């Protein structure tokens, strides 16, 4: 049974994720591991060269890029809600 009143907006899951946590996670996964080369850089280079074919490499790309995508989605939602988008 739905107990929310129609006048109360539902809180989207992106609204519940705090900016500092999300930005820290995105930055951390974007550069991890630092040496010899961050996985995100390596996987994007492989993708552009047409060499990204192993399932583990595709998973790695999604793992390291997903927080950045979430930051973009949250920013778009934030600016659209504030009327500047």
Secondary structure as UniProt FT lines:
FT   TURN            6..7
FT   HELIX           13..16
FT   HELIX           19..31
FT   HELIX           39..49
FT   HELIX           55..81
FT   TURN            82..83
//
